[in-house]
């Protein structure tokens, strides 16, 4: 009996594998959407959307056009609409749509070979953060989709659409200003046929979108030029604080990479630039070259000018690199002995990383921010704890004032309870204090509570009532 597989059937088998992986990925994201706890930054975005829905003002509870909330209107506006369904999990479906669109643009427009697409999905399955970012209301996945779409249109000389998608990616997450580097490179490759009319087509949507957004902000501020100037100044000041050299974070960033991906950070720091440079030099596809440049510039920013060592800042770099790796592997020839060991080793590292990042592979995981970005909470009842705390807070009379501890004002509880939690725990009119769930010491914040009663006591959330 001939048990060999017909070579003509291999493409069909590969397509079946791709389809199966897509179904598994989508099902996993949907499961996490409706069962995972709420993230700190995600909840800040949700609060902004809720205030916009209830008052029509693009504001947090504390500040109109709050510069600290860096996720833009391409996420906030559709999430605001999704809140009308009166289900706290439904807004996350907006990010699922963006995530599927991201896979679509990579599949149909960037990666050409079925083998490359299958490898990309395989690597995606070994990247737990992808599932995390695709199931929480955060701006990284939408911005990455918009940016890659803009580069694709620019590669195909669709200048108006390119400018439109690139500027939308930038207002989604300002850090995607970095995408202008590969965009400029693509424009340079077309310099011999780039006319003034094409440049105008590229610039027009950028001016229109930025102009419309600034007019919207001015309207939100009741057309007060003074308020508009103050807001612009605060935004620039905040962005400047995020973009300056922090050499003291370098070792922390290496630790973050090791903790997140399960391999030594220096190894990743070596492999990513080497393979990206190789792809940029050897690949004949200018779109892939631009993505390689994207990785290099973003990586340089992360290590040279990044404000923290947080995993969120590294996630887009890793996603872009997976695209490069998938495309590169599909083009490898057996004669390229120098690259094969590197790629095989890197894939092996990714496989082992699933063990080191095992917390992230679980739907009840909540990554925590700290200087190294290397701590994770693993509690099966974390969402239940959040809901319990929020239920108690929402039952209080509106005159009762609740505060967090300084910067931490429990936005996840605030969103779920549908009421403001203050950042001023020392105010005399504060009646309740919610503790920090990340395990930090908060003794200084409760000095105003010498006589207090614990009304909610869970492992991660404690609510104290001030007794006069």
C-alpha positions as CSV (number, residue, x, y, z in Angstrom):
1,X,0.0,0.0,0.0
2,X,1.3,3.4,-0.9
3,X,1.1,5.6,2.2
4,X,3.0,8.6,0.8
5,X,1.2,11.9,0.6
6,X,0.5,13.3,-2.9
7,X,2.6,16.5,-3.2
8,X,-0.3,18.1,-5.0
9,X,-2.4,17.8,-1.8
10,X,0.2,19.5,0.4
11,X,-1.2,23.0,-0.3
12,X,-4.7,21.8,0.6
13,X,-3.4,20.2,3.8
14,X,-1.6,23.5,4.7
15,X,-4.8,25.5,4.1
16,X,-6.7,23.1,6.4
17,X,-4.0,23.6,9.1
18,X,-4.2,27.4,8.7
19,X,-8.0,27.3,9.0
20,X,-7.9,25.1,12.0
21,X,-5.4,27.4,13.7
22,X,-7.5,30.4,13.0
23,X,-10.5,28.8,14.6
24,X,-8.5,27.8,17.7
25,X,-7.1,31.3,18.0
26,X,-10.5,33.0,17.6
27,X,-12.2,30.7,20.1
28,X,-9.4,31.2,22.6
29,X,-9.7,35.0,22.3
30,X,-13.5,34.9,22.7
31,X,-13.2,32.7,25.7
32,X,-10.8,35.2,27.3
33,X,-13.0,38.1,26.5
34,X,-15.9,36.8,28.6
35,X,-13.9,35.3,31.4
36,X,-10.7,37.3,32.1
37,X,-10.3,40.0,34.8
38,X,-10.0,43.6,34.0
39,X,-6.7,45.3,33.4
40,X,-5.7,48.6,35.0
41,X,-5.1,50.5,31.7
42,X,-8.0,48.7,30.0
43,X,-10.3,50.0,32.7
44,X,-9.0,53.6,32.3
45,X,-10.0,53.4,28.6
46,X,-13.4,51.9,29.5
47,X,-14.0,54.7,32.1
48,X,-13.2,57.3,29.4
49,X,-15.7,55.6,27.1
50,X,-18.3,55.4,29.8
51,X,-18.0,59.1,30.6
52,X,-18.2,59.9,26.9
53,X,-21.4,57.8,26.7
54,X,-23.0,59.4,29.7
55,X,-21.9,63.0,29.4
56,X,-20.8,63.4,25.8
57,X,-17.4,64.6,27.1
58,X,-14.1,62.9,26.0
59,X,-12.9,62.8,29.6
60,X,-11.9,60.7,32.5
61,X,-13.6,61.3,35.8
62,X,-10.8,63.7,36.8
63,X,-9.7,65.4,33.5
64,X,-11.1,66.5,30.2
65,X,-9.0,65.0,27.4
66,X,-6.8,63.3,30.0
67,X,-3.3,63.1,28.5
68,X,-2.4,60.1,30.6
69,X,-4.9,57.9,28.7
70,X,-2.8,57.2,25.5
71,X,-5.3,55.0,23.7
72,X,-7.0,57.1,20.9
73,X,-10.5,57.7,19.5
74,X,-10.3,54.8,17.0
75,X,-10.7,52.6,20.0
76,X,-12.6,54.8,22.4
77,X,-15.4,55.7,20.0
78,X,-16.4,52.2,19.0
79,X,-16.0,51.0,22.6
80,X,-18.4,53.8,23.6
81,X,-21.0,52.4,21.2
82,X,-20.4,48.9,22.5
83,X,-21.2,50.0,26.1
84,X,-24.8,50.6,24.9
85,X,-25.3,46.8,25.1
86,X,-25.1,47.0,28.9
87,X,-22.6,44.2,29.2
88,X,-19.1,44.9,30.7
89,X,-17.5,42.4,28.4
90,X,-19.0,43.4,25.1
91,X,-16.6,46.4,24.5
92,X,-13.7,43.9,24.3
93,X,-15.3,42.5,21.0
94,X,-14.1,45.8,19.4
95,X,-10.5,44.6,20.0
96,X,-11.3,41.1,18.7
97,X,-12.5,42.7,15.4
98,X,-9.2,44.7,15.2
99,X,-7.3,41.5,16.0
100,X,-9.0,39.5,13.2
101,X,-8.4,42.5,10.8
102,X,-4.7,42.4,11.8
103,X,-4.5,38.7,10.9
104,X,-6.3,39.4,7.6
105,X,-3.9,42.1,6.5
106,X,-0.9,39.9,7.4
107,X,-2.4,36.9,5.6
108,X,-3.9,38.4,2.5
109,X,-1.5,41.3,1.8
110,X,1.9,40.7,3.5
111,X,2.6,37.0,3.7
112,X,2.3,35.3,0.3
113,X,3.1,31.6,0.8
114,X,0.7,29.3,2.7
115,X,3.7,27.9,4.6
116,X,4.6,31.3,5.9
117,X,1.0,31.9,7.0
118,X,0.9,28.6,8.8
119,X,4.2,29.4,10.5
120,X,2.9,32.8,11.5
121,X,-0.1,31.3,13.2
122,X,2.0,28.7,14.9
123,X,4.3,31.4,16.3
124,X,1.2,33.4,17.3
125,X,-0.1,30.4,19.3
126,X,3.2,30.5,21.2
127,X,2.8,34.2,22.0
128,X,0.5,34.4,25.0
129,X,0.6,38.2,25.0
130,X,-1.2,38.2,21.7
131,X,-4.2,36.6,23.3
132,X,-4.0,39.0,26.2
133,X,-3.9,42.1,24.0
134,X,-6.6,40.8,21.7
135,X,-9.1,40.3,24.6
136,X,-8.6,43.6,26.5
137,X,-9.5,47.1,25.6
138,X,-5.9,48.3,24.8
139,X,-4.6,50.2,21.8
140,X,-1.6,48.1,20.6
141,X,-3.4,45.7,18.3
142,X,-5.6,48.3,16.6
143,X,-2.6,50.6,16.1
144,X,-0.5,47.7,14.7
145,X,-3.3,46.8,12.2
146,X,-3.7,50.4,11.1
147,X,0.0,50.9,10.7
148,X,0.6,47.7,8.7
149,X,-2.4,48.5,6.5
150,X,-0.9,52.0,5.8
151,X,2.4,50.5,4.9
152,X,0.8,48.0,2.6
153,X,-1.2,50.7,0.7
154,X,2.0,52.8,0.5
155,X,3.9,49.9,-1.0
156,X,1.1,49.6,-3.6
157,X,1.2,53.3,-4.3
158,X,-2.3,54.0,-2.8
159,X,-1.1,57.2,-1.3
160,X,-4.4,58.6,0.0
161,X,-5.3,55.4,1.8
162,X,-1.8,55.0,3.1
163,X,-1.8,58.4,4.7
164,X,-5.2,57.8,6.1
165,X,-4.3,54.5,7.8
166,X,-0.9,55.7,9.0
167,X,-2.4,58.8,10.7
168,X,-5.1,56.8,12.3
169,X,-2.5,54.4,13.8
170,X,-0.7,57.5,15.2
171,X,-3.8,58.9,16.9
172,X,-4.6,55.4,18.2
173,X,-1.2,55.2,19.9
174,X,1.2,58.1,19.6
175,X,4.2,55.7,19.8
176,X,3.3,54.7,16.2
177,X,5.0,57.8,15.0
178,X,7.8,55.3,14.6
179,X,5.9,53.9,11.6
180,X,6.8,57.1,9.7
181,X,10.4,55.7,9.4
182,X,9.4,52.7,7.2
183,X,6.9,55.0,5.4
184,X,9.6,57.4,4.5
185,X,11.8,54.5,3.4
186,X,9.0,53.3,1.1
187,X,8.5,56.8,-0.3
188,X,12.3,56.8,-0.9
189,X,12.1,53.6,-2.9
190,X,9.5,55.2,-5.2
191,X,11.4,58.5,-5.5
192,X,11.9,58.2,-9.3
193,X,8.2,58.0,-9.9
194,X,6.8,59.9,-7.0
195,X,5.0,63.0,-8.2
196,X,3.9,66.1,-6.3
197,X,0.3,65.0,-6.8
198,X,1.0,61.7,-5.1
199,X,2.7,63.4,-2.2
200,X,-0.3,65.7,-1.9
201,X,-2.6,62.6,-1.9
202,X,-0.5,61.2,0.9
203,X,-0.5,64.3,3.0
204,X,-4.2,65.4,2.6
205,X,-5.7,62.6,4.9
206,X,-3.0,63.3,7.5
207,X,-4.0,67.0,7.6
208,X,-7.7,66.2,7.5
209,X,-7.6,63.6,10.3
210,X,-5.3,65.6,12.6
211,X,-7.3,68.8,11.9
212,X,-10.6,67.1,12.6
213,X,-9.3,65.6,15.8
214,X,-7.9,68.9,17.1
215,X,-11.2,70.6,16.2
216,X,-13.1,67.9,18.2
217,X,-10.8,68.5,21.2
218,X,-11.3,72.3,20.9
219,X,-15.1,71.7,20.8
220,X,-14.8,69.4,23.9
221,X,-13.1,72.3,25.7
222,X,-15.9,74.7,24.7
223,X,-13.7,76.4,22.1
224,X,-11.5,77.9,24.9
225,X,-8.1,78.6,23.4
226,X,-6.6,78.9,26.8
227,X,-7.9,75.4,27.8
228,X,-6.8,74.1,24.5
229,X,-3.3,75.5,25.0
230,X,-3.1,74.1,28.5
231,X,-4.2,70.7,27.3
232,X,-1.7,70.7,24.5
233,X,1.1,71.7,26.9
234,X,0.2,68.9,29.4
235,X,0.1,66.4,26.5
236,X,3.6,67.5,25.2
237,X,5.0,67.5,28.8
238,X,3.6,64.0,29.4
239,X,5.0,62.7,26.1
240,X,8.4,64.2,26.7
241,X,8.5,62.5,30.1
242,X,8.0,59.2,28.2
243,X,10.7,59.8,25.6
244,X,14.1,60.3,27.1
245,X,17.1,58.1,27.8
246,X,16.8,55.8,30.8
247,X,20.0,53.8,30.8
248,X,19.2,52.6,34.3
249,X,16.3,50.5,32.9
250,X,18.5,48.6,30.5
251,X,19.0,45.5,32.7
252,X,15.4,45.6,33.8
253,X,14.3,45.4,30.2
254,X,16.5,42.4,29.6
255,X,14.9,40.8,32.7
256,X,11.5,41.6,31.3
257,X,12.3,39.9,28.0
258,X,13.6,36.9,29.9
259,X,10.6,36.7,32.1
260,X,8.1,37.2,29.2
261,X,9.6,35.0,26.5
262,X,11.6,32.5,28.6
263,X,15.0,33.1,27.1
264,X,17.9,35.3,28.0
265,X,17.1,38.9,27.1
266,X,20.6,39.3,25.5
267,X,19.8,36.5,23.1
268,X,16.6,38.3,21.9
269,X,18.5,41.5,21.7
270,X,21.0,39.8,19.5
271,X,18.7,37.7,17.3
272,X,16.1,40.4,16.5
273,X,18.5,43.0,15.0
274,X,20.6,40.3,13.2
275,X,17.6,38.7,11.5
276,X,15.9,42.0,10.8
277,X,19.1,43.4,9.2
278,X,19.5,40.2,7.2
279,X,15.8,40.5,6.0
280,X,16.3,44.2,5.1
281,X,19.4,43.5,3.1
282,X,18.4,40.2,1.4
283,X,14.7,40.4,0.8
284,X,13.5,41.8,-2.5
285,X,10.1,42.8,-1.3
286,X,10.1,46.4,-0.2
287,X,7.1,45.9,2.1
288,X,9.0,43.3,4.1
289,X,12.1,45.5,4.1
290,X,10.0,48.3,5.6
291,X,8.8,46.0,8.3
292,X,12.4,45.0,9.1
293,X,13.2,48.7,9.4
294,X,10.1,49.1,11.6
295,X,11.5,46.4,14.0
296,X,15.0,48.0,14.1
297,X,13.7,51.5,14.7
298,X,11.2,50.4,17.3
299,X,13.8,48.2,19.1
300,X,16.2,51.1,19.2
301,X,13.6,53.4,20.7
302,X,12.6,50.8,23.3
303,X,16.1,50.3,24.6
304,X,17.4,53.9,24.1
305,X,14.4,56.2,24.8
306,X,11.6,54.0,26.3
307,X,10.2,55.4,29.5
308,X,9.8,52.1,31.3
309,X,10.6,48.4,31.0
310,X,6.9,47.4,30.5
311,X,6.0,44.4,28.4
312,X,3.3,46.5,26.6
313,X,6.0,48.6,24.9
314,X,7.7,45.5,23.5
315,X,4.7,43.7,22.2
316,X,4.4,45.4,18.8
317,X,8.1,44.8,18.2
318,X,7.6,41.1,18.8
319,X,4.5,40.9,16.6
320,X,6.4,42.6,13.7
321,X,9.3,40.3,14.2
322,X,7.0,37.2,13.9
323,X,6.0,38.5,10.5
324,X,9.6,38.8,9.5
325,X,10.5,35.4,10.8
326,X,7.6,33.7,9.1
327,X,8.4,35.3,5.7
328,X,12.1,34.5,6.1
329,X,11.6,30.9,6.9
330,X,9.4,30.4,3.9
331,X,12.2,31.7,1.7
332,X,15.1,29.7,3.3
333,X,17.0,27.4,1.0
334,X,18.9,24.4,2.3
335,X,22.1,26.0,1.2
336,X,21.7,28.7,3.7
337,X,23.3,26.7,6.5
338,X,24.2,29.8,8.5
339,X,20.6,30.8,9.1
340,X,19.0,27.5,9.7
341,X,20.5,26.8,13.2
342,X,19.6,30.3,14.3
343,X,16.0,30.0,13.2
344,X,15.6,26.5,14.6
345,X,17.1,27.7,17.9
346,X,14.8,30.7,18.1
347,X,11.7,28.5,17.4
348,X,12.9,26.1,20.1
349,X,13.2,29.1,22.5
350,X,9.6,30.1,21.7
351,X,8.4,26.6,22.5
352,X,10.1,26.6,25.8
353,X,8.8,30.1,26.4
354,X,5.3,28.8,26.7
355,X,6.5,27.0,29.9
356,X,8.1,30.1,31.3
357,X,5.1,32.3,30.4
358,X,2.7,29.7,31.6
359,X,0.8,32.3,33.7
360,X,0.0,34.3,30.6
361,X,-1.4,31.2,28.9
362,X,-4.2,31.1,31.4
363,X,-7.3,33.3,31.0
364,X,-7.3,34.4,34.7
365,X,-4.0,36.0,34.4
366,X,-3.5,39.7,35.0
367,X,0.0,41.1,34.2
368,X,1.1,43.7,36.7
369,X,3.1,46.8,36.0
370,X,6.3,47.2,37.9
371,X,9.8,48.4,36.9
372,X,10.7,45.1,35.3
373,X,7.3,44.3,34.0
374,X,8.0,40.7,35.2
375,X,5.3,39.9,37.7
376,X,2.0,38.2,37.1
377,X,-1.0,37.4,39.3
378,X,-2.4,34.0,38.9
379,X,-5.7,33.6,40.8
380,X,-8.7,31.7,39.5
381,X,-11.0,34.0,41.4
382,X,-9.5,37.3,40.4
383,X,-12.5,38.4,38.3
384,X,-14.8,37.2,41.1
385,X,-12.9,39.4,43.5
386,X,-13.2,42.4,41.2
387,X,-16.9,41.9,40.8
388,X,-17.4,41.5,44.6
389,X,-15.6,44.7,45.3
390,X,-17.5,46.5,42.6
391,X,-20.8,45.2,43.8
392,X,-20.2,46.6,47.3
393,X,-19.0,50.0,46.0
394,X,-22.0,50.3,43.7
395,X,-24.3,49.7,46.6
396,X,-23.1,52.7,48.5
397,X,-25.1,55.9,48.4
398,X,-23.7,58.5,46.0
399,X,-22.9,60.9,48.9
400,X,-20.4,58.4,50.2
401,X,-16.9,59.2,48.8
402,X,-14.5,56.3,48.0
403,X,-10.8,56.8,47.3
404,X,-7.9,54.7,46.2
405,X,-4.3,55.2,47.3
406,X,-2.8,58.1,45.4
407,X,-2.3,57.2,41.7
408,X,-4.0,53.9,42.2
409,X,-7.8,54.6,42.2
410,X,-8.9,51.1,41.2
411,X,-10.2,52.0,37.7
412,X,-11.3,48.4,37.2
413,X,-13.6,48.6,40.3
414,X,-14.6,52.1,39.2
415,X,-15.7,50.9,35.8
416,X,-17.5,47.8,37.1
417,X,-19.3,49.8,39.9
418,X,-20.1,52.7,37.5
419,X,-18.9,55.4,39.9
420,X,-15.8,57.5,40.5
421,X,-13.1,56.4,42.9
422,X,-11.0,59.3,43.9
423,X,-7.2,59.6,44.0
424,X,-7.2,61.6,47.3
425,X,-7.3,59.2,50.2
426,X,-6.4,61.8,52.8
427,X,-9.4,64.0,52.1
428,X,-11.5,64.4,55.2
429,X,-14.7,63.7,53.4
430,X,-13.6,60.3,52.1
431,X,-15.6,57.6,53.8
432,X,-14.1,54.5,52.2
433,X,-10.7,53.5,51.1
434,X,-9.9,50.6,48.6
435,X,-6.5,49.0,49.0
436,X,-3.9,48.4,46.3
437,X,-4.4,44.8,44.9
438,X,-0.9,44.4,43.7
439,X,0.6,43.7,47.1
440,X,2.4,47.0,47.7
441,X,2.6,48.5,51.2
442,X,-0.1,51.1,51.7
443,X,0.4,52.0,55.4
444,X,1.1,55.6,54.6
445,X,-2.2,56.0,52.8
446,X,-4.3,54.9,55.7
447,X,-2.9,57.1,58.4
448,X,-6.2,59.0,58.3
449,X,-8.0,55.8,59.1
450,X,-6.9,55.0,62.7
451,X,-10.3,53.7,63.5
452,X,-11.4,51.7,60.5
453,X,-13.6,48.8,59.7
454,X,-12.9,46.2,57.0
455,X,-16.0,45.8,54.9
456,X,-14.6,43.8,52.0
457,X,-11.7,41.4,52.6
458,X,-10.5,39.4,49.6
459,X,-6.9,38.4,48.9
460,X,-6.4,41.2,46.5
461,X,-9.0,43.8,47.3
462,X,-9.7,45.2,50.7
463,X,-12.2,48.0,51.3
464,X,-12.1,50.0,54.6
465,X,-14.8,52.1,56.1
466,X,-13.8,55.2,58.1
467,X,-15.4,55.3,61.5
468,X,-15.8,58.9,62.8
